[in-house]
Amino acid sequence: MPNELKPCPFCGGVAQLTHKSECWGHGMNIDEHFVKCTQCGCKGKTHPAYDKTTAQCITDAIVSWNKRC
């Protein structure tokens, strides 16, 4: 599992793995994982844990953030 986050591609700020619980209605709560810059607020792709494990969502969020074009 990757564990080091690259700096923000826009401002060079420190990136932080973030987690929140999202209510999708009818009592269904979904955990979402994403990476966000602590300086400019740039946010990476959100990975909801409705069909994956939490560990896989965390890995996917880190990989998405670290991927550069």
Phi and psi in radians as a Rosetta constraint file:
Dihedral C 1 N 2 CA 2 C 2 CIRCULARHARMONIC -1.168 0.35
Dihedral N 2 CA 2 C 2 N 3 CIRCULARHARMONIC 2.547 0.35
Dihedral C 2 N 3 CA 3 C 3 CIRCULARHARMONIC -2.320 0.35
Dihedral N 3 CA 3 C 3 N 4 CIRCULARHARMONIC -0.138 0.35
Dihedral C 3 N 4 CA 4 C 4 CIRCULARHARMONIC -1.819 0.35
Dihedral N 4 CA 4 C 4 N 5 CIRCULARHARMONIC 2.192 0.35
Dihedral C 4 N 5 CA 5 C 5 CIRCULARHARMONIC -1.622 0.35
Dihedral N 5 CA 5 C 5 N 6 CIRCULARHARMONIC 2.337 0.35
Dihedral C 5 N 6 CA 6 C 6 CIRCULARHARMONIC -1.261 0.35
Dihedral N 6 CA 6 C 6 N 7 CIRCULARHARMONIC 2.756 0.35
Dihedral C 6 N 7 CA 7 C 7 CIRCULARHARMONIC -1.153 0.35
Dihedral N 7 CA 7 C 7 N 8 CIRCULARHARMONIC 2.893 0.35
Dihedral C 7 N 8 CA 8 C 8 CIRCULARHARMONIC -1.008 0.35
Dihedral N 8 CA 8 C 8 N 9 CIRCULARHARMONIC 2.335 0.35
Dihedral C 8 N 9 CA 9 C 9 CIRCULARHARMONIC -1.266 0.35
Dihedral N 9 CA 9 C 9 N 10 CIRCULARHARMONIC -0.221 0.35
Dihedral C 9 N 10 CA 10 C 10 CIRCULARHARMONIC -1.738 0.35
Dihedral N 10 CA 10 C 10 N 11 CIRCULARHARMONIC -0.791 0.35
Dihedral C 10 N 11 CA 11 C 11 CIRCULARHARMONIC -2.050 0.35
Dihedral N 11 CA 11 C 11 N 12 CIRCULARHARMONIC -0.163 0.35
Dihedral C 11 N 12 CA 12 C 12 CIRCULARHARMONIC 1.421 0.35
Dihedral N 12 CA 12 C 12 N 13 CIRCULARHARMONIC 0.132 0.35
Dihedral C 12 N 13 CA 13 C 13 CIRCULARHARMONIC -1.228 0.35
Dihedral N 13 CA 13 C 13 N 14 CIRCULARHARMONIC 2.984 0.35
Dihedral C 13 N 14 CA 14 C 14 CIRCULARHARMONIC -1.333 0.35
Dihedral N 14 CA 14 C 14 N 15 CIRCULARHARMONIC 2.309 0.35
Dihedral C 14 N 15 CA 15 C 15 CIRCULARHARMONIC -1.648 0.35
Dihedral N 15 CA 15 C 15 N 16 CIRCULARHARMONIC 2.604 0.35
Dihedral C 15 N 16 CA 16 C 16 CIRCULARHARMONIC -2.396 0.35
Dihedral N 16 CA 16 C 16 N 17 CIRCULARHARMONIC 2.317 0.35
Dihedral C 16 N 17 CA 17 C 17 CIRCULARHARMONIC -1.232 0.35
Dihedral N 17 CA 17 C 17 N 18 CIRCULARHARMONIC 2.293 0.35
Dihedral C 17 N 18 CA 18 C 18 CIRCULARHARMONIC -2.199 0.35
Dihedral N 18 CA 18 C 18 N 19 CIRCULARHARMONIC 2.602 0.35
Dihedral C 18 N 19 CA 19 C 19 CIRCULARHARMONIC -2.351 0.35
Dihedral N 19 CA 19 C 19 N 20 CIRCULARHARMONIC 2.430 0.35
Dihedral C 19 N 20 CA 20 C 20 CIRCULARHARMONIC -2.577 0.35
Dihedral N 20 CA 20 C 20 N 21 CIRCULARHARMONIC 2.739 0.35
Dihedral C 20 N 21 CA 21 C 21 CIRCULARHARMONIC -1.810 0.35
Dihedral N 21 CA 21 C 21 N 22 CIRCULARHARMONIC 2.209 0.35
Dihedral C 21 N 22 CA 22 C 22 CIRCULARHARMONIC -1.953 0.35
Dihedral N 22 CA 22 C 22 N 23 CIRCULARHARMONIC 2.285 0.35
Dihedral C 22 N 23 CA 23 C 23 CIRCULARHARMONIC -1.546 0.35
Dihedral N 23 CA 23 C 23 N 24 CIRCULARHARMONIC 2.104 0.35
Dihedral C 23 N 24 CA 24 C 24 CIRCULARHARMONIC -1.750 0.35
Dihedral N 24 CA 24 C 24 N 25 CIRCULARHARMONIC 0.217 0.35
Dihedral C 24 N 25 CA 25 C 25 CIRCULARHARMONIC 1.593 0.35
Dihedral N 25 CA 25 C 25 N 26 CIRCULARHARMONIC 2.785 0.35
Dihedral C 25 N 26 CA 26 C 26 CIRCULARHARMONIC 0.969 0.35
Dihedral N 26 CA 26 C 26 N 27 CIRCULARHARMONIC 0.608 0.35
Dihedral C 26 N 27 CA 27 C 27 CIRCULARHARMONIC 1.320 0.35
Dihedral N 27 CA 27 C 27 N 28 CIRCULARHARMONIC 0.214 0.35
Dihedral C 27 N 28 CA 28 C 28 CIRCULARHARMONIC -1.703 0.35
Dihedral N 28 CA 28 C 28 N 29 CIRCULARHARMONIC 1.937 0.35
Dihedral C 28 N 29 CA 29 C 29 CIRCULARHARMONIC -1.847 0.35
Dihedral N 29 CA 29 C 29 N 30 CIRCULARHARMONIC 2.336 0.35
Dihedral C 29 N 30 CA 30 C 30 CIRCULARHARMONIC -2.113 0.35
Dihedral N 30 CA 30 C 30 N 31 CIRCULARHARMONIC 2.273 0.35
Dihedral C 30 N 31 CA 31 C 31 CIRCULARHARMONIC -1.398 0.35
Dihedral N 31 CA 31 C 31 N 32 CIRCULARHARMONIC 2.336 0.35
Dihedral C 31 N 32 CA 32 C 32 CIRCULARHARMONIC -2.116 0.35
Dihedral N 32 CA 32 C 32 N 33 CIRCULARHARMONIC 2.461 0.35
Dihedral C 32 N 33 CA 33 C 33 CIRCULARHARMONIC -2.177 0.35
Dihedral N 33 CA 33 C 33 N 34 CIRCULARHARMONIC 2.394 0.35
Dihedral C 33 N 34 CA 34 C 34 CIRCULARHARMONIC -2.775 0.35
Dihedral N 34 CA 34 C 34 N 35 CIRCULARHARMONIC 2.938 0.35
Dihedral C 34 N 35 CA 35 C 35 CIRCULARHARMONIC -1.937 0.35
Dihedral N 35 CA 35 C 35 N 36 CIRCULARHARMONIC 2.427 0.35
Dihedral C 35 N 36 CA 36 C 36 CIRCULARHARMONIC -2.365 0.35
Dihedral N 36 CA 36 C 36 N 37 CIRCULARHARMONIC 2.470 0.35
Dihedral C 36 N 37 CA 37 C 37 CIRCULARHARMONIC -1.297 0.35
Dihedral N 37 CA 37 C 37 N 38 CIRCULARHARMONIC 2.326 0.35
Dihedral C 37 N 38 CA 38 C 38 CIRCULARHARMONIC -1.372 0.35
Dihedral N 38 CA 38 C 38 N 39 CIRCULARHARMONIC -0.186 0.35
Dihedral C 38 N 39 CA 39 C 39 CIRCULARHARMONIC -1.781 0.35
Dihedral N 39 CA 39 C 39 N 40 CIRCULARHARMONIC -0.989 0.35
Dihedral C 39 N 40 CA 40 C 40 CIRCULARHARMONIC -1.718 0.35
Dihedral N 40 CA 40 C 40 N 41 CIRCULARHARMONIC -0.208 0.35
Dihedral C 40 N 41 CA 41 C 41 CIRCULARHARMONIC 1.484 0.35
Dihedral N 41 CA 41 C 41 N 42 CIRCULARHARMONIC 0.069 0.35
Dihedral C 41 N 42 CA 42 C 42 CIRCULARHARMONIC -0.952 0.35
Dihedral N 42 CA 42 C 42 N 43 CIRCULARHARMONIC 2.360 0.35
Dihedral C 42 N 43 CA 43 C 43 CIRCULARHARMONIC -2.092 0.35
Dihedral N 43 CA 43 C 43 N 44 CIRCULARHARMONIC 2.389 0.35
Dihedral C 43 N 44 CA 44 C 44 CIRCULARHARMONIC -1.448 0.35
Dihedral N 44 CA 44 C 44 N 45 CIRCULARHARMONIC -3.136 0.35
Dihedral C 44 N 45 CA 45 C 45 CIRCULARHARMONIC -1.069 0.35
Dihedral N 45 CA 45 C 45 N 46 CIRCULARHARMONIC 2.406 0.35
Dihedral C 45 N 46 CA 46 C 46 CIRCULARHARMONIC -1.485 0.35
Dihedral N 46 CA 46 C 46 N 47 CIRCULARHARMONIC 2.367 0.35
Dihedral C 46 N 47 CA 47 C 47 CIRCULARHARMONIC -2.089 0.35
Dihedral N 47 CA 47 C 47 N 48 CIRCULARHARMONIC 1.722 0.35
Dihedral C 47 N 48 CA 48 C 48 CIRCULARHARMONIC -1.321 0.35
Dihedral N 48 CA 48 C 48 N 49 CIRCULARHARMONIC 2.578 0.35
Dihedral C 48 N 49 CA 49 C 49 CIRCULARHARMONIC -1.708 0.35
Dihedral N 49 CA 49 C 49 N 50 CIRCULARHARMONIC 0.721 0.35
Dihedral C 49 N 50 CA 50 C 50 CIRCULARHARMONIC -1.489 0.35
Dihedral N 50 CA 50 C 50 N 51 CIRCULARHARMONIC -0.411 0.35
Dihedral C 50 N 51 CA 51 C 51 CIRCULARHARMONIC -2.277 0.35
Dihedral N 51 CA 51 C 51 N 52 CIRCULARHARMONIC 0.190 0.35
Dihedral C 51 N 52 CA 52 C 52 CIRCULARHARMONIC -2.353 0.35
Dihedral N 52 CA 52 C 52 N 53 CIRCULARHARMONIC 2.836 0.35
Dihedral C 52 N 53 CA 53 C 53 CIRCULARHARMONIC -1.309 0.35
Dihedral N 53 CA 53 C 53 N 54 CIRCULARHARMONIC 2.821 0.35
Dihedral C 53 N 54 CA 54 C 54 CIRCULARHARMONIC -1.035 0.35
Dihedral N 54 CA 54 C 54 N 55 CIRCULARHARMONIC -0.757 0.35
Dihedral C 54 N 55 CA 55 C 55 CIRCULARHARMONIC -1.043 0.35
Dihedral N 55 CA 55 C 55 N 56 CIRCULARHARMONIC -0.713 0.35
Dihedral C 55 N 56 CA 56 C 56 CIRCULARHARMONIC -1.174 0.35
Dihedral N 56 CA 56 C 56 N 57 CIRCULARHARMONIC -0.677 0.35
Dihedral C 56 N 57 CA 57 C 57 CIRCULARHARMONIC -1.114 0.35
Dihedral N 57 CA 57 C 57 N 58 CIRCULARHARMONIC -0.726 0.35
Dihedral C 57 N 58 CA 58 C 58 CIRCULARHARMONIC -1.101 0.35
Dihedral N 58 CA 58 C 58 N 59 CIRCULARHARMONIC -0.806 0.35
Dihedral C 58 N 59 CA 59 C 59 CIRCULARHARMONIC -1.043 0.35
Dihedral N 59 CA 59 C 59 N 60 CIRCULARHARMONIC -0.810 0.35
Dihedral C 59 N 60 CA 60 C 60 CIRCULARHARMONIC -1.093 0.35
Dihedral N 60 CA 60 C 60 N 61 CIRCULARHARMONIC -0.685 0.35
Dihedral C 60 N 61 CA 61 C 61 CIRCULARHARMONIC -1.123 0.35
Dihedral N 61 CA 61 C 61 N 62 CIRCULARHARMONIC -0.750 0.35
Dihedral C 61 N 62 CA 62 C 62 CIRCULARHARMONIC -1.160 0.35
Dihedral N 62 CA 62 C 62 N 63 CIRCULARHARMONIC -0.785 0.35
Dihedral C 62 N 63 CA 63 C 63 CIRCULARHARMONIC -1.081 0.35
Dihedral N 63 CA 63 C 63 N 64 CIRCULARHARMONIC -0.750 0.35
Dihedral C 63 N 64 CA 64 C 64 CIRCULARHARMONIC -1.066 0.35
Dihedral N 64 CA 64 C 64 N 65 CIRCULARHARMONIC -0.776 0.35
Dihedral C 64 N 65 CA 65 C 65 CIRCULARHARMONIC -1.127 0.35
Dihedral N 65 CA 65 C 65 N 66 CIRCULARHARMONIC -0.769 0.35
Dihedral C 65 N 66 CA 66 C 66 CIRCULARHARMONIC -1.308 0.35
Dihedral N 66 CA 66 C 66 N 67 CIRCULARHARMONIC -0.274 0.35
Dihedral C 66 N 67 CA 67 C 67 CIRCULARHARMONIC -1.245 0.35
Dihedral N 67 CA 67 C 67 N 68 CIRCULARHARMONIC 2.209 0.35
Dihedral C 67 N 68 CA 68 C 68 CIRCULARHARMONIC -2.092 0.35
Dihedral N 68 CA 68 C 68 N 69 CIRCULARHARMONIC 2.439 0.35
